[in-house]
Amino acid sequence: MTLQATSGDGGPGGPGLDLELGEGVPGGGDIAKRQKSLTIGAVCKALAQEFPDISISKIRYLEDQKLLTPRRTPGGYRLYTQGDVARLRTILRMQRDEFLPLRVIRQELAAGRAGEAATPPPGRVGRDGARAWRPSVSVGEVTGALYSMDDVLEDTKAEAKLVRELEEYGVVKGEMRGGVRYFDETEREIIAAVAELARYGVGGRNLRVFRSSADREANLLQQILAPALRSRNPQRRKEAVEALENLAAVATHLKHLLLVRDLRKIVR
């Protein structure tokens, strides 16, 4: 039996629990034939080269969002199979390469997407010679789901003060119903993203630049497709919505590339 153990559910260089059962233990040979289980710290180490910003808190957040369901030991330790790691890698790639929000990622996974080759990456040249851009969001899709302030705070681990700042600066807009403030799913994801930025000292007032940028981009795309979007022809309107999603994907990818270029200048 090979056993390495330290208490905790930690990450690289910190406390963690790594178990590997092998020959010489009753049932060990059978267990060794199954996929080896990894702790959350070991998963971080395994993915760090491809995803340098991976962290234990990010993995836990994805678990909180029901995108991952690792096995738990009787002592409460998370144990991840190779299948869990592959699923996590797919999630991270969809976030990084396709800019998909968690809601869409959840739908992709539910539809059976588990491999990196299931969908071409943004900008891949299609059969007709045009670049096939995957929409990062369906602008025509409205789930209607609403979440109370308490639900949002619990799901995102954000502070109530931060959410109030986001409302004050127009980053999110809650809706009052029966004296209770509710947020839709997109706003909940915005709050979750800002909560992560808040860990680095970014506050609501710092996010006005994102709000202004999004408004300008939306207005530009609206001007490009305004006539078709106002069309009474259902088919033409459908094509305009598809074009709007495609343009949004291109604009998002372009903005990402410009940001990466400027950040590289900073670290030189």
N, C-alpha and C positions, 0 to 999 in steps of 0.2 A: 504493500500500500504506500502510495506517495501522497503525503498530506502536507499542505502548506496553509496555514491559517493565521489570520490576525482579525481581531474583532472589528466590526463596523461595516458600513456600506459605502466606503470611501472611494477615492479616485486615484489617479496616478500619483505615486509617491506618498499617498496617505493610507489610512486604514482601509482594509478590504479583506475579503474572504475568498480564497481561491482553493477549490477542491478538485482533485483529480483522483479517481479510483482506478486501480489497475489490477494486474495479476496478483495473486496471493491473498486476496480477500474474498470471502464467500460472496459470490455474485458479482465480484469485481470485474471479471472478464466480460460478463454480459453488459455491465454498465459501461465499460470502456468502449464497447462496440457502438453504444449509442453516442449521440452528439455530446461533446464535452460542454458543460455549463460554465459560463463566464460570469464573474461579478461585474457590477456596473463600472468599477475602476478598470477592469481588464478590457471591457468594451471600449471605454474611452481611449485606452492605449492602442487598441486595434484599429480605431478609426481616425486617430489623431493625424496621421500622415496625409490622408485625403481631405480631412475636415479639421483644420488647425483650430477652429473656434469651438470645437465640440467640448462640452462640459457635462459634469454630472447633473447639474441643475437643469440643463437643456433636455437631457434624456428623461429626467424625472418629469419635466413639464410635458413632454410628448406622451408619457405614460398617463399623466393626469388628464390629457386630452383624449384618452382612450385609443391612441394610435399604437400603443405597445402594451402587451400584457405579459410581462415576464413572470416566471414561476417564483414563488416565495418559499423559503425554507421555514420550518417551524419557528426559528428564531427571528424571522422577518427579513432575512437577506434576499435581495433580488438575484435571481440566477437566469442568465440569458442563454438560449440555445443558439446554434449557428443560424437557424432559421430566423430567430429574433434579430440577430445582427444583420442578416441580409435585408430584412424588412426595414430596419433602422437606416441602413445605407440607402435604400431606395427612397425613403422619406426625405433624408437629407439632400439627396441629389435632386429630387423634385423641388425642394425649397431653393436650392442654390442655382440649378440650371434652368428651371422653368418658372421660378417665382410663384409657385402655386400656393395659395393660402391653405391652411390646415383643413378647412371644410372640403375643399376640392381634393386634397390628398386623401382624406378619409374616404371620399367617394371612389377615387381611383383604386384604393386598396380593396374596398368592398366589392368592386367590379372584377377583382382578380389580378390586378396589376401587381407584380412582385419582382419583376426583373428589369434591369436597366435597359434592355433592348426592346421593351414593350412599346416604347414611344420614341420617335426620333427627337433628338435634342433641338432646342431653338436654333433656327437659321439653317437647318439641314436642307440641301437642295432636293426638291421633289422630282417626280417623274416628268413634270411639265417644264422643268428648268427653273421654276420659281422657288423661292425659299419658303419652306413650310414652317410657319411660326405657330407654336401651340399657345392658345389663349390661356392666360394666367387666371382668368375668372370669367364666368358666364354672366354678362351684364343683364341678360334677359331673365335670369333665374332669381326668384324671390321665394325663400322658404317660408317667410312669415313667422319664424320662430323668434320669440322675444325672451330676454333674460333680465331678471330683476337686478338691482344694484348688488344685493347680497350674493346672488348667484355669480355675477361677474367677478366680484372681489374674491370669492372662494375659488373660482376656476382659474383666474389669472394671477392670483397672489398679489394683485396691485393694492395700493393703499387708497382709501376713499378720497384723501386729499388730492392725490394725483389725478383721479378720475374727474374731480371737480375742476381742476386746472385745465384738463383737456376740454371740458365743456366750455369753460370760460374763454378759451382761445379758439374755439370752433373746430377742434380736431375731431371730436365726437359730439353727437347730438342725441341725448336721451329723450325718451317720450314718456310723459306723465299719463298714467292710467289709474284712476281710483286712488290717487294720492301716492302711487308707487312709481318710481322711475324705472323704465325698461330700456334695454339696448338690443339692437338686432345682432345677428351673428357676425356680420362684418365689423361692426363697432366693437364687439367683444374681442375679436382678433386684433383690432387696432390697439385696444387697451393692453392686451397681452404683450404685443410687441413693444409698446412704450414702457411697460413695466420692466422689461428686460433692459431697455436703454436707461431706465431710472437707476439701475444698479451702478451705472457709470456716471451718475450725477446729471443726466439729461432730464430737464423738467418740461412742463407744459409750454412755457414761453419759448423754449428752444425749438419747439416743434412747429412753430408758425411757418417756418421756411418750408417744411414738408407740405403743410396745408396750402400755402400759396402756390407751390410748384404743382401740386395735384390739380388745383383749380385752373391754372394756366394750361396744363396739358389737356384736361377735359374740354376746355373751351376750344382749343385748337382742333381736337378731333371732331368736336361737334360741328365746327365750321366746315370741315372737309366733307362731312357726310350729312349735313343738315337736310338738303332736299330729299335724299333717299329715305332718311329716318322719318320724315314727315309724310311720306307717300302713303296713299290709301290702298295701294296694291300690296296685299299680304306677302307675296313672294319677293317683291322688291324690298319691302321693309325687312324681311327675314335676311336677305342678302346683305342689307346695310348693317344689321346687327352683327352678322358674322364678320363683315369687314371691320367694324368697330372693334371687335374683340381681337382681330388680327393686328390692327394698328396699335392697340394697347399693348399687345405682347411685344411688338417691334420697339415701341417707345420705351417700354420697361427694360428691355435688353440693352438698348442704346444708353439709357441712363445709367445702367449698371456698369457698362464698359467705360463710360466717361468718369464715373466715380472711381473705378479701379485704377484708371490711368492717373487720376489726380492723387490718389492715395499712394501710388508707387513713387510719385515725386516726393512725397512727404518722408518716406522711409529711406530714401537714398542718402 
